[in-house]
Amino acid sequence: MKYTILILLAAALVTGCDRHQGATGNDSDTVKGSVNQQKDAVDSAAKDAKKQAEADADVEKARIEAKKDAAKAQLDADKKKVEAEAHVDKAKRDAADK
């Protein structure tokens, strides 16, 4: 009878340990899955951030190009104004010489 109780107790103890290790294995798999999901979320966020940065860069490039074009147009207008003033001054001198 003593041996039977000891054998049953040992069997229960071994079975309990196996169940605990199985639960630990499942917890480990759950943690790994969670970590993988977090990695995927980080990758997705980084990809979205890169797309946004590229879009922002394109907008900034367009602004710079527009400023350059506006500056060139202003310089062309200034040049034409100076040429017109020079032409008027020359016409005044020619008229005064006659």
GIPEDA-V726285 format. One record per residue. N is the residue number from 1. RES is the residue in one letter. OMEGA is omega in degrees with one decimal (none if undefined). NEAR is the number of other C-alpha atoms within 8 Angstrom. Layout:
N&RES&OMEGA&NEAR / N&RES&OMEGA&NEAR
This chain:
1&M&178.9&4 / 2&K&-178.0&5 / 3&Y&-179.9&6 / 4&T&179.1&7 / 5&I&179.0&8 / 6&L&179.2&8 / 7&I&178.2&8 / 8&L&178.6&8 / 9&L&178.8&8 / 10&A&179.0&8 / 11&A&179.2&8 / 12&A&179.9&8 / 13&L&179.9&8 / 14&V&179.2&8 / 15&T&178.4&8 / 16&G&178.8&8 / 17&C&178.5&8 / 18&D&179.3&8 / 19&R&-179.7&8 / 20&H&178.3&8 / 21&Q&176.9&8 / 22&G&178.8&8 / 23&A&178.1&8 / 24&T&177.6&8 / 25&G&178.3&8 / 26&N&177.6&8 / 27&D&179.3&8 / 28&S&177.9&8 / 29&D&178.9&8 / 30&T&179.6&8 / 31&V&178.8&8 / 32&K&178.4&8 / 33&G&178.7&8 / 34&S&178.8&8 / 35&V&178.7&8 / 36&N&177.2&8 / 37&Q&178.8&8 / 38&Q&176.8&8 / 39&K&178.7&8 / 40&D&178.7&8 / 41&A&178.4&8 / 42&V&178.3&8 / 43&D&-180.0&8 / 44&S&179.1&8 / 45&A&179.3&8 / 46&A&179.0&8 / 47&K&178.0&8 / 48&D&179.4&8 / 49&A&177.7&8 / 50&K&178.8&8 / 51&K&179.8&8 / 52&Q&178.7&8 / 53&A&177.8&8 / 54&E&178.4&8 / 55&A&178.0&8 / 56&D&179.0&8 / 57&A&178.6&8 / 58&D&178.2&8 / 59&V&179.9&8 / 60&E&177.6&8 / 61&K&179.0&8 / 62&A&177.5&8 / 63&R&179.6&8 / 64&I&179.7&8 / 65&E&179.0&8 / 66&A&177.5&8 / 67&K&179.1&8 / 68&K&179.9&8 / 69&D&178.8&8 / 70&A&179.1&8 / 71&A&177.9&8 / 72&K&179.4&8 / 73&A&178.2&8 / 74&Q&177.9&8 / 75&L&177.2&8 / 76&D&179.1&8 / 77&A&178.0&8 / 78&D&179.8&8 / 79&K&179.6&8 / 80&K&178.6&8 / 81&K&179.7&8 / 82&V&178.7&8 / 83&E&179.6&8 / 84&A&178.3&8 / 85&E&178.4&8 / 86&A&179.2&8 / 87&H&178.0&8 / 88&V&178.8&8 / 89&D&179.6&8 / 90&K&179.1&8 / 91&A&177.9&8 / 92&K&179.6&8 / 93&R&178.9&8 / 94&D&180.0&8 / 95&A&179.9&7 / 96&A&179.6&6 / 97&D&-176.6&5 / 98&K&none&4
